[in-house]
Amino acid sequence: MRPAARMARLSLIVLFAFIAAAGWQYAVAASQSTPGDQFLMGRVLDPQDTPLEGAAIRLVDGQSGEVIAEALSQPDGRYALPITGDLPQDPLLMIERDHYKIFGQELGRDLLGVLAQGGTISLPSITLERQITAAFWIATLVFVLVLVLIATGLFHNTLATLIGVTLIYAVSYIGEHLHEGLYIFDFQRSLHYIDWNVIFLIMGMMIVIAVVEETGIFQWLAFFAYRISGGRPYILLPILMLITGVASAFLDNVTTMLLMTPITVQIALVLGIDPLAFILPEVMASNVVGVSTLIGTPTNILIGSFGQISFNGFLINLTPGVLLAFVGLILYSAYIYRKDLGGSQGASELLLERLSERSRIQQPEDLKKAGVVGAGMILLFILGERFHLLPAVTAIMGATALLVWIRPDIEKMIEAVDWTTLVFFLALFITVGAIQEVGLIGMIAALVGRVVGDSLLLAMLGVTWLSALL
């Protein structure tokens, strides 16, 4: 017998053996199942018709109070109470959840009859009513305190949010023993409000930026802009703005300006122009063009995560408006800084030579590798939605690929991550989660809904201007 035929027969034998084993296990499991088990199923919602997780659902004896069955509602608000054995004559369905009023409902005779016959019942969705306790006011006051500390600059943003988190935990863990109404949430529950997709996306992109920054590409691009413009300020300005804007679409605004500012100042000094005539338009271009992508700003990352907006969604919907705003920004900047741009005294040869030396690519091989990985990341950002690939996963994959391929100083790259910003977001998520837990956000949403009614235009204008003012 030929080896290929023998291998084929062996493969078939293994395949049939696997199928037989799987079938035997299924038969055993089926024989051990209890077809008489029945379930009482349903769904729990909050006043905004949002699924409510963590509600305790119990079926109790109406006379003795004995618990017959119990379960917790899942993230989609659904629950399934397994009913075994005989039911009492008057069972009660009880639903309890922190910061909500206790819900109780008697099961009718028709439902009891179905359960007695071994059937499964699916109840209509149940909406729990909010309960305002001392925890509501404390969480609200802590949130307002954090906003005041951030707005006044009395404490660093990260420290302000950490103060808020500390107060929330202190009230929940210590105050609970003094009064039941002081409880907000525990540590485990607070972690549910942290959007880890945002945290890991920011962290991954920070590592990528740190690796790319070492290559000197941004300094080279700025000097390249000077060369192709021939040193003419009116041509150089839009080119620098374009480079800054495109960079901000993939990097955060602060990092982009930190990289562009030194070389921009040197270019302005070479031309004898006030550096602000270039730097301020770059700042505006960074803000305008940076909003066109999901990863352009931390704000976009937050909006994309909470609103389930993909990379393509940002790109398609924002790009037309960004392009129009960018063209208007170029015209505005050229007009506002026309005196500075028109007052160029010509290039200084000595300064130009120094600028050329400082604008060389420091690590060309690393730049090529970063370009390959960067192109792959952009492709995954665009196509990842089809494969349910979260942007955070793409960012971590890209950062890891660069670290493995280029082999930079890992400690230096990790230190380049802005941990202060990450801790700020972690603490902010928990602080906002506290007011969401006690129902403040839901009440604000309901109030806004009553004010704007069915007017989409009014809602859009209200959200836009309120966000801008904040």
C-alpha positions in Angstrom: 0.0 0.0 0.0 1.3 3.4 -0.9 2.2 5.8 2.0 -0.2 8.4 0.8 -3.1 5.9 0.7 -2.1 4.6 4.1 -2.0 8.1 5.5 -5.5 8.8 4.1 -7.0 5.7 5.7 -5.4 6.5 9.0 -6.8 10.1 8.8 -10.3 8.7 8.1 -10.0 6.3 11.0 -9.0 9.1 13.4 -11.8 11.3 12.1 -14.5 8.6 12.6 -13.1 7.8 16.1 -13.4 11.5 17.0 -17.0 11.7 15.7 -17.9 8.5 17.6 -16.4 9.8 20.8 -18.2 13.2 20.5 -21.5 11.4 19.8 -21.0 9.1 22.8 -20.3 12.2 25.1 -23.4 13.9 23.7 -25.5 10.8 24.4 -24.2 10.6 27.9 -24.9 14.3 28.5 -28.4 13.9 27.1 -29.1 10.9 29.3 -28.0 12.9 32.4 -30.2 16.0 31.5 -33.4 16.7 33.4 -36.1 17.4 30.8 -38.4 18.3 33.7 -36.5 21.5 34.6 -38.4 24.7 33.7 -37.3 28.3 33.7 -38.8 31.7 34.5 -37.2 34.1 32.1 -37.4 37.8 31.6 -35.5 41.1 31.2 -34.8 44.0 33.6 -34.5 47.6 32.3 -33.8 51.0 33.9 -36.1 54.0 33.3 -34.2 54.8 30.1 -35.0 51.3 28.7 -31.4 50.3 29.0 -30.5 46.7 30.1 -29.8 46.6 33.8 -27.0 44.3 34.9 -26.6 42.8 38.4 -30.2 42.9 39.6 -31.0 40.1 42.0 -34.0 38.2 40.9 -35.6 35.8 43.4 -38.7 33.7 43.4 -39.9 33.4 47.0 -42.7 31.8 48.9 -45.3 34.5 49.6 -46.0 33.1 53.1 -42.7 31.9 54.5 -40.4 34.1 52.5 -38.3 31.1 51.6 -36.2 31.6 48.4 -37.2 29.1 45.8 -34.9 30.2 43.0 -32.5 33.1 42.4 -30.3 34.6 39.7 -28.6 37.8 38.6 -29.5 39.8 35.5 -26.8 39.6 32.8 -25.3 42.6 30.8 -28.2 42.4 28.4 -30.6 42.6 31.3 -31.9 39.1 30.8 -32.3 36.5 33.5 -33.4 32.8 33.8 -34.6 31.4 37.1 -34.4 27.6 37.1 -37.5 26.1 38.7 -37.2 22.7 40.2 -39.7 20.8 42.3 -43.2 21.8 43.4 -44.1 25.5 43.7 -46.1 27.0 46.6 -49.5 28.4 45.9 -48.5 32.1 46.1 -44.9 32.6 44.9 -43.6 36.1 44.5 -41.1 37.4 41.9 -38.8 39.9 43.7 -36.2 42.1 42.0 -33.7 44.1 43.9 -30.9 46.4 42.7 -28.9 49.1 44.5 -30.3 52.6 43.9 -33.6 51.2 42.6 -36.9 50.5 44.4 -37.7 46.9 45.2 -40.0 45.3 42.6 -42.5 42.6 43.6 -45.0 40.7 41.4 -47.3 37.8 42.1 -47.4 35.0 39.6 -50.9 34.3 38.3 -52.6 31.0 38.2 -52.1 30.7 34.5 -48.3 31.0 34.9 -48.2 28.6 37.8 -50.1 26.1 35.7 -47.6 26.4 32.9 -44.7 25.9 35.3 -46.4 23.0 37.0 -46.6 21.2 33.6 -42.9 21.7 33.1 -43.1 24.6 30.7 -40.9 27.7 30.4 -42.3 31.2 30.9 -41.0 34.4 29.4 -42.2 37.4 31.3 -42.5 40.9 29.7 -39.6 43.3 30.4 -39.7 44.9 33.8 -38.6 48.5 34.3 -37.3 49.4 37.8 -37.9 52.7 39.3 -35.0 54.8 40.6 -34.6 55.5 44.3 -32.9 58.7 45.4 -30.7 58.1 48.5 -27.9 59.9 50.2 -25.5 58.2 47.9 -27.1 60.1 44.9 -26.3 63.5 46.4 -22.8 62.5 47.6 -21.8 61.1 44.2 -23.1 64.2 42.6 -21.2 66.5 45.0 -18.0 64.5 44.4 -18.4 64.8 40.7 -19.0 68.6 40.9 -16.0 68.9 43.2 -13.8 67.1 40.7 -15.0 69.4 37.9 -14.3 72.5 40.0 -10.8 71.3 40.9 -10.0 70.6 37.2 -11.5 73.9 36.0 -9.7 76.1 38.6 -6.4 74.3 38.3 -6.1 74.0 42.0 -4.9 70.4 41.6 -3.5 68.5 38.6 -6.3 66.9 36.5 -5.1 63.4 37.5 -4.9 64.3 41.2 -8.4 65.8 41.1 -9.9 62.7 39.7 -8.0 60.5 42.1 -9.4 62.6 45.0 -12.9 61.9 43.6 -12.3 58.2 43.4 -10.9 58.1 46.9 -14.0 59.9 48.3 -16.3 57.6 46.4 -14.6 54.5 47.7 -14.5 55.9 51.3 -18.2 56.7 51.3 -19.1 53.3 49.8 -16.9 51.1 52.1 -17.0 53.2 55.4 -20.3 55.0 55.0 -22.2 51.8 54.3 -21.6 50.6 57.9 -23.1 53.9 59.1 -26.1 54.0 56.9 -27.3 51.8 54.1 -28.1 54.7 51.8 -24.5 55.8 51.6 -23.4 52.9 49.5 -22.5 53.8 45.9 -20.7 50.8 44.5 -17.8 48.5 45.4 -14.5 48.1 43.8 -15.5 45.2 41.5 -18.6 47.1 40.3 -16.5 50.3 39.6 -14.2 48.4 37.2 -17.2 47.7 35.0 -17.3 51.4 34.1 -13.7 51.5 32.9 -13.5 51.4 29.1 -10.4 49.2 28.6 -10.7 49.7 24.9 -9.9 53.4 25.4 -7.1 52.7 27.9 -5.3 50.1 25.7 -5.8 52.1 22.5 -4.2 55.2 24.0 -1.3 53.2 25.5 -0.6 51.3 22.3 -0.6 54.5 20.2 1.8 56.1 22.8 4.3 53.3 22.3 4.0 53.5 18.6 4.6 57.3 18.7 7.6 56.8 21.0 9.2 54.4 18.5 8.5 56.6 15.5 9.7 59.7 17.2 13.2 58.2 17.5 13.6 58.1 13.7 13.5 61.9 13.2 10.9 61.7 10.5 9.0 64.8 11.7 12.1 67.0 11.7 12.8 65.7 8.2 9.3 66.4 7.0 9.4 70.0 8.3 12.7 70.7 6.5 11.3 69.0 3.4 8.4 71.5 3.5 10.9 74.3 3.6 12.8 72.9 0.6 9.8 72.4 -1.7 8.4 75.8 -0.8 11.7 77.4 -1.7 11.6 79.3 1.5 8.5 81.3 0.5 6.4 81.9 3.6 3.0 81.9 1.9 3.7 78.5 0.4 5.5 77.1 3.4 2.6 78.0 5.8 0.0 75.7 4.3 2.5 72.9 3.8 3.5 73.0 7.5 -0.2 73.1 8.5 -0.9 70.1 6.2 2.0 68.1 7.7 0.9 68.9 11.3 -2.8 68.1 10.5 -2.1 64.8 8.9 0.2 63.8 11.7 -2.5 64.8 14.3 -4.9 62.6 12.5 -2.9 59.6 13.7 -1.1 61.0 16.7 -2.4 63.0 19.6 -2.3 66.8 19.3 0.1 67.4 22.1 2.7 65.0 20.8 2.4 66.3 17.3 3.1 69.9 18.5 5.9 68.8 20.7 7.6 67.2 17.7 6.8 70.0 15.2 7.5 73.1 17.4 11.3 72.9 17.6 11.9 72.5 13.9 9.2 75.1 13.1 10.9 77.7 15.3 14.3 77.0 13.6 12.7 77.4 10.2 11.1 80.7 11.3 14.4 82.0 12.6 16.1 81.0 9.3 13.6 83.2 7.4 13.6 86.0 10.0 9.9 85.5 10.8 8.1 85.5 14.2 7.8 81.7 15.0 4.2 82.3 16.2 3.1 83.0 12.6 3.8 79.3 11.9 3.2 77.7 15.3 -0.3 79.1 16.0 -1.7 78.0 12.6 -0.1 74.6 13.2 -1.9 74.3 16.5 -5.2 75.2 14.8 -4.5 72.7 12.0 -3.7 70.0 14.6 -7.1 70.6 16.3 -9.1 70.8 13.0 -7.6 67.8 11.1 -7.0 65.7 14.2 -10.7 65.1 14.7 -11.1 63.4 11.3 -10.0 59.9 12.6 -10.9 57.7 15.6 -7.3 57.8 16.9 -6.7 61.5 16.3 -7.6 62.7 19.8 -8.4 61.1 23.1 -11.9 62.7 22.8 -12.5 60.9 19.6 -11.4 57.6 21.2 -13.9 58.1 24.0 -16.7 59.1 21.6 -15.9 56.1 19.3 -15.9 53.7 22.1 -19.1 54.8 23.8 -20.9 55.5 20.6 -19.7 52.4 18.9 -18.4 54.4 16.0 -15.8 52.7 13.8 -12.6 54.1 12.3 -14.4 54.3 8.9 -17.3 56.0 10.5 -15.2 58.9 11.7 -13.3 59.1 8.4 -16.3 59.1 6.2 -18.5 61.5 8.2 -15.9 64.0 9.3 -13.5 64.3 6.4 -15.7 66.5 4.2 -16.2 69.0 7.0 -12.6 68.8 8.0 -11.4 69.6 4.5 -13.7 72.6 4.2 -12.6 73.9 7.6 -8.9 73.3 6.8 -9.2 75.3 3.6 -10.8 78.2 5.5 -8.2 77.9 8.2 -5.4 78.3 5.6 -7.0 81.5 4.2 -7.7 82.8 7.7 -4.1 82.2 8.9 -2.6 83.7 5.7 -4.7 86.9 6.2 -4.1 87.2 10.0 -0.4 86.7 9.8 0.1 88.5 6.4 2.5 91.1 7.9 4.8 88.5 9.5 4.7 86.3 6.3 5.4 89.3 4.1 8.3 90.5 6.3 10.7 87.7 5.6 14.3 88.9 5.4 15.6 85.9 3.4 17.2 82.8 4.6 20.4 82.8 6.7 22.9 80.5 5.2 24.5 79.6 8.5 21.2 78.8 10.2 20.0 76.9 7.1 23.1 74.7 7.3 22.5 73.9 11.0 18.8 73.2 10.2 19.8 70.8 7.5 22.1 68.9 9.9 19.4 68.6 12.5 16.7 67.4 10.1 18.3 64.2 8.9 16.7 60.8 9.4 18.4 59.4 12.4 17.4 55.7 11.9 16.4 55.0 8.3 16.1 51.3 8.8 13.8 51.7 11.8 11.8 54.2 9.8 11.2 51.6 7.1 10.0 49.1 9.6 7.8 51.6 11.3 6.3 52.5 7.9 5.4 48.8 7.2 3.9 48.3 10.6 2.1 51.7 10.4 0.6 50.8 7.0 -0.6 47.5 8.5 -2.2 49.2 11.4 -4.1 51.7 9.2 -5.3 48.7 7.1 -6.5 47.0 10.3 -8.1 50.1 11.5 -10.1 50.4 8.3 -10.9 46.7 7.8 -11.0 45.7 11.5 -14.8 46.3 11.7 -15.5 43.4 9.4 -13.6 41.0 11.7 -14.9 42.6 14.9 -11.3 43.7 15.7 -11.3 46.4 18.3 -9.0 49.4 17.6 -7.3 48.8 21.0 -6.2 45.3 19.8 -4.8 46.8 16.6 -2.8 49.4 18.6 -1.4 46.8 21.0 -0.5 44.5 18.0 1.2 47.4 16.2 3.1 48.5 19.3 4.3 45.0 20.1 5.3 44.4 16.5 7.5 47.5 16.5 9.1 46.6 19.8 9.9 43.1 18.6 11.1 44.1 15.1 13.1 47.2 16.0 14.2 46.2 19.5 14.5 49.6 21.1 15.2 50.2 24.7 12.0 48.7 26.2 12.3 50.6 29.4 12.7 53.9 27.5 9.6 53.1 25.4 7.5 52.2 28.4 8.6 55.4 30.2 7.5 57.3 27.1 3.9 56.2 27.8 2.1 59.1 29.5 0.9 57.2 32.5 -0.4 60.4 34.1 -3.0 60.6 31.3 -3.9 56.9 31.6 -4.4 57.2 35.3 -6.5 60.3 34.7 -8.8 58.4 32.4 -9.0 55.4 34.7 -10.0 57.6 37.6 -12.4 59.7 35.4 -14.2 56.6 34.3 -14.8 55.5 37.9 -15.9 59.0 38.9 -18.4 59.2 36.0 -19.4 55.7 36.7 -20.5 56.7 40.2 -23.0 59.3 39.0 -24.2 56.8 36.3 -24.6 54.2 39.0 -26.8 56.4 41.2 -28.8 57.7 38.2 -27.7 61.3 37.7 -26.7 60.8 34.1 -30.0 59.1 33.3 -32.0 62.0 34.9 -30.0 64.5 32.9 -30.7 62.5 29.7 -34.4 62.4 30.5 -34.4 66.1 31.2 -32.7 66.9 27.9 -35.1 64.6 26.1 -38.1 66.4 27.5 -36.6 69.8 26.5 -35.6 69.0 22.9 -38.5 66.7 22.3 -38.4 65.2 18.8 -36.4 68.1 17.3 -33.1 66.5 16.0 -31.8 70.0 15.1 -32.4 71.4 18.6 -30.7 68.3 20.1 -27.7 68.6 17.8 -27.2 72.3 18.5 -27.6 71.9 22.2 -25.1 69.1 22.4 -22.6 70.9 20.1 -22.6 74.2 22.0 -22.7 72.6 25.5 -19.7 70.4 24.6 -17.9 73.4 23.1 -18.4 75.5 26.2 -17.4 72.7 28.6 
